[in-house]
């Protein structure tokens, strides 16, 4: 699977939020937290942004969005574990 990082401003635009709305949504757990990609840079996986857009289009409630955000973060952790296992092998 290929994925790429979408910086916060374009991600917010794709999701239909302002930067403040994206930040507040992450603070409330409705969106996953951004990924740090540098000292002053962060973004989201493109696949996560696409999933969030589809969830909003489907009309998920805030509670359902929080559950989705939790699953997306768990998927990040699984990916991290897989990558570390590859490096260690």
DSSP file (Angstrom, degrees, kcal/mol; ACC not computed):
  #  RESIDUE AA STRUCTURE BP1 BP2  ACC     N-H-->O    O-->H-N    N-H-->O    O-->H-N    TCO  KAPPA ALPHA  PHI   PSI    X-CA   Y-CA   Z-CA
    1    1 A X              0   0    0      0, 0.0     2,-0.4     0, 0.0     0, 0.0   0.000 360.0 360.0 360.0 130.7    0.0    0.0    0.0
    2    2 A X        +     0   0    0      2,-0.0     2,-0.3     0, 0.0     0, 0.0  -0.866 360.0 166.2-102.3 139.2    1.3    3.4   -0.9
    3    3 A X        -     0   0    0     -2,-0.4     2,-0.3    43,-0.1    42,-0.1  -0.943  14.0-161.2-142.9 160.7    0.3    6.4    1.2
    4    4 A X        -     0   0    0     -2,-0.3    42,-2.7    40,-0.0     2,-0.4  -0.956  25.6-101.4-143.6 164.4    1.5    9.9    1.6
    5    5 A X  E     -A   45   0A   0     -2,-0.3     2,-0.5    40,-0.2    40,-0.2  -0.723  25.0-159.5 -89.8 131.6    1.3   12.7    4.1
    6    6 A X  E     -A   44   0A   0     38,-3.5    38,-2.8    -2,-0.4    43,-0.0  -0.958  25.7-121.7-107.4 123.9   -1.1   15.6    3.4
    7    7 A X  E  >  -A   43   0A   0     -2,-0.5     4,-2.3    36,-0.3    36,-0.3  -0.142  29.0-101.8 -62.4 162.9   -0.1   18.7    5.3
    8    8 A X  H  > S+     0   0    0     34,-1.3     4,-3.0     1,-0.2     5,-0.2   0.869 115.0  52.2 -59.3 -45.7   -2.7   20.2    7.7
    9    9 A X  H  > S+     0   0    0      1,-0.2     4,-2.1     2,-0.2    -1,-0.2   0.949 114.7  40.9 -62.7 -50.3   -4.0   23.1    5.6
   10   10 A X  H  > S+     0   0    0      2,-0.2     4,-2.5     1,-0.2    -1,-0.2   0.878 115.2  53.3 -64.1 -35.0   -4.8   20.9    2.5
   11   11 A X  H  X S+     0   0    0     -4,-2.3     4,-2.3     2,-0.2    -2,-0.2   0.935 108.6  49.3 -63.6 -44.7   -6.2   18.1    4.8
   12   12 A X  H  X>S+     0   0    0     -4,-3.0     5,-3.0     1,-0.2     4,-1.5   0.916 111.1  50.1 -59.1 -43.6   -8.5   20.6    6.5
   13   13 A X  H  <5S+     0   0    0     -4,-2.1    -1,-0.2    -5,-0.2    -2,-0.2   0.919 110.7  48.4 -62.0 -44.7   -9.7   21.9    3.1
   14   14 A X  H  <5S+     0   0    0     -4,-2.5    -1,-0.2     1,-0.2    -2,-0.2   0.879 113.8  47.1 -63.2 -37.6  -10.4   18.3    1.9
   15   15 A X  H  <5S-     0   0    0     -4,-2.3    -1,-0.2    -5,-0.2    -2,-0.2   0.710 116.4-115.3 -76.9 -20.6  -12.3   17.5    5.1
   16   16 A X  T  <5S+     0   0    0     -4,-1.5     2,-0.3     1,-0.3    -3,-0.2   0.774  75.3 116.5  90.3  29.1  -14.3   20.7    4.9
   17   17 A X      < -     0   0    0     -5,-3.0    -1,-0.3    -6,-0.2     2,-0.2  -0.836  64.4-117.5-123.4 161.0  -12.9   22.3    8.0
   18   18 A X     >  -     0   0    0     -2,-0.3     4,-2.5    -3,-0.1     5,-0.2  -0.457  41.4-102.7 -81.3 169.3  -10.8   25.3    8.9
   19   19 A X  H  > S+     0   0    0      1,-0.2     4,-2.5     2,-0.2     5,-0.2   0.905 126.8  50.7 -59.7 -39.9   -7.4   24.7   10.5
   20   20 A X  H  > S+     0   0    0      2,-0.2     4,-3.0     1,-0.2     5,-0.2   0.917 109.7  49.8 -63.3 -43.1   -9.0   25.7   13.8
   21   21 A X  H  > S+     0   0    0      2,-0.2     4,-2.4     1,-0.2    -2,-0.2   0.877 111.1  49.1 -63.0 -38.2  -11.9   23.2   13.2
   22   22 A X  H  X S+     0   0    0     -4,-2.5     4,-2.1     2,-0.2    -2,-0.2   0.925 113.2  47.1 -66.3 -44.0   -9.4   20.5   12.4
   23   23 A X  H  X S+     0   0    0     -4,-2.5     4,-2.1     2,-0.2    -2,-0.2   0.924 114.5  46.2 -62.8 -46.1   -7.4   21.2   15.5
   24   24 A X  H  X S+     0   0    0     -4,-3.0     4,-2.1     1,-0.2     6,-0.2   0.883 110.7  53.4 -66.3 -37.7  -10.5   21.3   17.7
   25   25 A X  H  X>S+     0   0    0     -4,-2.4     5,-2.2    -5,-0.2     6,-1.3   0.893 109.7  48.0 -63.1 -39.3  -11.8   18.1   16.2
   26   26 A X  H ><5S+     0   0    0     -4,-2.1     3,-0.6     4,-0.2    -2,-0.2   0.888 110.3  52.2 -67.0 -38.5   -8.6   16.4   17.0
   27   27 A X  H 3<5S+     0   0    0     -4,-2.1    -2,-0.2     1,-0.2    -1,-0.2   0.854 111.5  46.6 -65.2 -34.8   -8.7   17.7   20.5
   28   28 A X  H 3<5S-     0   0    0     -4,-2.1    -1,-0.2    -5,-0.1    -2,-0.2   0.551 116.9-115.6 -82.9  -8.1  -12.3   16.3   20.9
   29   29 A X  T <<5S+     0   0    0     -3,-0.6    40,-0.3    -4,-0.6    -3,-0.2   0.531  85.9 117.4  86.3   6.0  -11.2   13.0   19.4
   30   30 A X  S   <S+     0   0    0     -5,-2.2     2,-0.3    -6,-0.2    -4,-0.2   0.820  82.1  30.6 -74.7 -31.1  -13.4   13.4   16.4
   31   31 A X  S    S-     0   0    0     -6,-1.3    -2,-0.3    -9,-0.1     3,-0.1  -0.901  96.4-104.2-120.3 153.3  -10.4   13.4   14.1
   32   32 A X        -     0   0    0     -2,-0.3    -6,-0.1     1,-0.1    -5,-0.1  -0.375  47.1 -95.0 -69.5 157.7   -7.1   11.6   14.8
   33   33 A X        -     0   0    0     -7,-0.1    -1,-0.1     1,-0.1   -10,-0.0  -0.376  47.4 -98.8 -69.2 154.2   -4.2   13.7   15.9
   34   34 A X        -     0   0    0     10,-0.1     2,-0.5     1,-0.1    10,-0.2  -0.270  33.4-115.1 -69.0 162.2   -1.8   14.9   13.2
   35   35 A X  E     -B   43   0A   0      8,-3.6     8,-2.0    -3,-0.1     2,-0.4  -0.866  24.6-125.7 -98.7 127.6    1.5   13.2   12.5
   36   36 A X  E     +B   42   0A   0     -2,-0.5     6,-0.3     6,-0.2     3,-0.1  -0.604  33.9 169.2 -72.3 127.0    4.6   15.2   13.2
   37   37 A X  E     -     0   0A   0      4,-2.5     2,-0.3    -2,-0.4     5,-0.2   0.360  65.7  -7.9-118.0   0.4    6.8   15.2   10.1
   38   38 A X  E >  S-B   41   0A   0      3,-1.3     3,-0.6     1,-0.1    -1,-0.2  -0.963  88.9 -73.0-175.1-178.8    9.3   17.9   11.2
   39   39 A X  T 3  S+     0   0    0     -2,-0.3    -1,-0.1     1,-0.2    -3,-0.0   0.888 131.9  12.6 -60.1 -39.5   10.0   20.4   13.9
   40   40 A X  T 3  S+     0   0    0     -3,-0.1     2,-0.4    -4,-0.0    -1,-0.2  -0.004 115.7  86.2-127.4  28.8    7.3   22.7   12.7
   41   41 A X  E <   + B   0  38A   0     -3,-0.6    -4,-2.5   -34,-0.0    -3,-1.3  -0.988  41.6 160.1-135.3 139.6    5.4   20.5   10.3
   42   42 A X  E     + B   0  36A   0     -2,-0.4   -34,-1.3    -6,-0.3     2,-0.3  -0.967   5.0 153.8-149.6 165.0    2.6   18.0   10.7
   43   43 A X  E     -AB   7  35A   0     -8,-2.0    -8,-3.6    -2,-0.3     2,-0.3  -0.899  33.3 -95.4-168.1-165.4    0.0   16.3    8.5
   44   44 A X  E     -A    6   0A   0    -38,-2.8   -38,-3.5    -2,-0.3     2,-0.2  -0.932  38.0 -98.6-131.7 151.7   -2.3   13.3    8.0
   45   45 A X  E  >  -A    5   0A   0     -2,-0.3     4,-2.0   -40,-0.2     3,-0.5  -0.521  32.8-128.7 -65.8 138.1   -2.0   10.1    6.0
   46   46 A X  H  > S+     0   0    0    -42,-2.7     4,-2.5     1,-0.2     5,-0.2   0.870 109.4  56.6 -58.1 -37.4   -4.0   10.5    2.8
   47   47 A X  H  > S+     0   0    0    -43,-0.2     4,-2.0     1,-0.2    -1,-0.2   0.863 106.3  50.2 -64.2 -34.8   -5.8    7.3    3.5
   48   48 A X  H  > S+     0   0    0     -3,-0.5     4,-2.5     2,-0.2    -2,-0.2   0.913 109.7  49.9 -68.7 -42.2   -7.0    8.8    6.8
   49   49 A X  H  X S+     0   0    0     -4,-2.0     4,-2.5     1,-0.2    -2,-0.2   0.927 111.3  49.5 -61.0 -44.5   -8.2   12.0    5.1
   50   50 A X  H  X S+     0   0    0     -4,-2.5     4,-2.3     1,-0.2    -1,-0.2   0.908 111.0  49.7 -61.2 -42.3  -10.1    9.9    2.5
   51   51 A X  H  X S+     0   0    0     -4,-2.0     4,-2.3     2,-0.2    -1,-0.2   0.902 110.9  49.6 -63.3 -41.3  -11.7    7.8    5.3
   52   52 A X  H  X S+     0   0    0     -4,-2.5     4,-2.6     2,-0.2     5,-0.2   0.915 110.2  50.3 -64.7 -43.3  -12.8   10.9    7.2
   53   53 A X  H  X S+     0   0    0     -4,-2.5     4,-2.4     1,-0.2    -2,-0.2   0.930 112.1  47.4 -60.4 -45.6  -14.3   12.5    4.1
   54   54 A X  H  X S+     0   0    0     -4,-2.3     4,-1.7     1,-0.2    -1,-0.2   0.889 111.6  51.2 -63.8 -38.6  -16.3    9.3    3.4
   55   55 A X  H  <>S+     0   0    0     -4,-2.3     5,-2.1     2,-0.2     4,-0.5   0.904 110.8  47.6 -66.2 -41.5  -17.4    9.1    7.0
   56   56 A X  H ><5S+     0   0    0     -4,-2.6     3,-1.1     1,-0.2    -2,-0.2   0.907 111.0  51.5 -65.1 -40.3  -18.6   12.7    7.0
   57   57 A X  H 3<5S+     0   0    0     -4,-2.4    -1,-0.2     1,-0.3    -2,-0.2   0.836 107.1  54.0 -64.4 -31.7  -20.4   12.1    3.7
   58   58 A X  T 3<5S-     0   0    0     -4,-1.7    -1,-0.3    -5,-0.2    -2,-0.2   0.561 116.4-117.4 -79.8  -8.1  -22.1    9.0    5.3
   59   59 A X  T < 5 -     0   0    0     -3,-1.1    -3,-0.2    -4,-0.5    -2,-0.1   0.808  43.3-177.9  80.4  30.3  -23.4   11.2    8.1
   60   60 A X      < -     0   0    0     -5,-2.1    -1,-0.2     1,-0.1     2,-0.0  -0.327  25.6-119.1 -61.6 144.1  -21.5    9.6   11.0
   61   61 A X     >  -     0   0    0      1,-0.1     4,-2.5     4,-0.0     5,-0.2  -0.262  28.5-101.1 -74.6 168.4  -22.3   11.0   14.4
   62   62 A X  H  > S+     0   0    0      1,-0.2     4,-2.3     2,-0.2     5,-0.2   0.900 125.3  51.9 -58.2 -40.8  -19.6   12.6   16.6
   63   63 A X  H  > S+     0   0    0      1,-0.2     4,-2.1     2,-0.2    -1,-0.2   0.924 110.6  47.2 -63.0 -43.9  -19.5    9.4   18.7
   64   64 A X  H  > S+     0   0    0      1,-0.2     4,-2.3     2,-0.2    -1,-0.2   0.872 110.8  52.5 -65.1 -36.2  -19.1    7.3   15.6
   65   65 A X  H  X S+     0   0    0     -4,-2.5     4,-2.7     2,-0.2    -2,-0.2   0.877 107.4  52.1 -66.5 -37.3  -16.4    9.7   14.3
   66   66 A X  H  X S+     0   0    0     -4,-2.3     4,-2.2     2,-0.2    -2,-0.2   0.915 110.1  48.5 -64.0 -42.0  -14.5    9.3   17.7
   67   67 A X  H  X S+     0   0    0     -4,-2.1     4,-2.0     2,-0.2    -2,-0.2   0.903 112.1  49.3 -63.6 -40.8  -14.6    5.5   17.3
   68   68 A X  H  X S+     0   0    0     -4,-2.3     4,-2.4     2,-0.2    -2,-0.2   0.925 109.2  51.4 -63.5 -44.9  -13.3    5.9   13.8
   69   69 A X  H  X S+     0   0    0     -4,-2.7     4,-2.2   -40,-0.3    -2,-0.2   0.894 108.6  52.3 -60.2 -40.0  -10.5    8.2   14.9
   70   70 A X  H  X S+     0   0    0     -4,-2.2     4,-2.2     1,-0.2    -1,-0.2   0.913 109.8  48.4 -61.9 -43.0   -9.5    5.6   17.6
   71   71 A X  H  X S+     0   0    0     -4,-2.0     4,-2.1     2,-0.2    -2,-0.2   0.889 109.6  52.6 -65.1 -38.8   -9.4    2.9   14.9
   72   72 A X  H  X S+     0   0    0     -4,-2.4     4,-1.8     2,-0.2    -2,-0.2   0.906 109.9  48.0 -63.7 -41.1   -7.3    5.0   12.6
   73   73 A X  H  X S+     0   0    0     -4,-2.2     4,-2.0     2,-0.2    -1,-0.2   0.904 110.2  52.0 -66.3 -40.5   -4.8    5.7   15.4
   74   74 A X  H  X S+     0   0    0     -4,-2.2     4,-2.2     1,-0.2    -1,-0.2   0.883 106.9  53.8 -62.1 -37.2   -4.6    2.0   16.2
   75   75 A X  H  X S+     0   0    0     -4,-2.1     4,-2.4     2,-0.2    -1,-0.2   0.887 106.0  52.9 -64.8 -38.4   -3.9    1.3   12.6
   76   76 A X  H  X S+     0   0    0     -4,-1.8     4,-2.4     2,-0.2    -1,-0.2   0.922 108.8  49.8 -59.4 -43.7   -1.0    3.7   12.8
   77   77 A X  H  X S+     0   0    0     -4,-2.0     4,-2.3     1,-0.2    -2,-0.2   0.889 110.0  50.2 -64.2 -39.4    0.3    1.8   15.8
   78   78 A X  H  X S+     0   0    0     -4,-2.2     4,-2.4     2,-0.2    -1,-0.2   0.910 109.9  50.6 -64.1 -42.2    0.0   -1.5   13.9
   79   79 A X  H  X S+     0   0    0     -4,-2.4     4,-2.5     1,-0.2    -2,-0.2   0.909 109.1  51.6 -61.8 -42.4    1.9    0.0   10.9
   80   80 A X  H  X S+     0   0    0     -4,-2.4     4,-2.5     1,-0.2    -2,-0.2   0.926 109.8  49.1 -59.7 -45.7    4.6    1.2   13.3
   81   81 A X  H  X S+     0   0    0     -4,-2.3     4,-2.1     1,-0.2    -2,-0.2   0.901 111.2  49.9 -62.1 -41.9    5.0   -2.3   14.8
   82   82 A X  H  X S+     0   0    0     -4,-2.4     4,-2.0     2,-0.2    -1,-0.2   0.921 111.8  47.9 -62.5 -44.6    5.2   -3.8   11.3
   83   83 A X  H  X S+     0   0    0     -4,-2.5     4,-2.2     1,-0.2    -2,-0.2   0.897 111.2  50.2 -64.7 -41.1    7.8   -1.4   10.2
   84   84 A X  H  X S+     0   0    0     -4,-2.5     4,-2.1     1,-0.2    -1,-0.2   0.879 109.3  52.0 -64.7 -37.2    9.9   -1.9   13.3
   85   85 A X  H  X S+     0   0    0     -4,-2.1     4,-1.3     2,-0.2    -2,-0.2   0.893 109.6  50.0 -65.3 -39.5    9.7   -5.7   12.8
   86   86 A X  H  < S+     0   0    0     -4,-2.0     3,-0.2     1,-0.2    -2,-0.2   0.910 111.6  47.5 -64.4 -42.0   10.9   -5.3    9.2
   87   87 A X  H  < S+     0   0    0     -4,-2.2    -2,-0.2     1,-0.2    -1,-0.2   0.872 112.4  49.8 -67.1 -36.8   13.8   -3.2   10.3
   88   88 A X  H  <        0   0    0     -4,-2.1    -1,-0.2     1,-0.2    -2,-0.2   0.725 360.0 360.0 -74.7 -21.9   14.7   -5.6   13.1
   89   89 A X     <        0   0    0     -4,-1.3    -1,-0.2    -3,-0.2    -2,-0.2   0.477 360.0 360.0 -74.5 360.0   14.7   -8.6   10.7
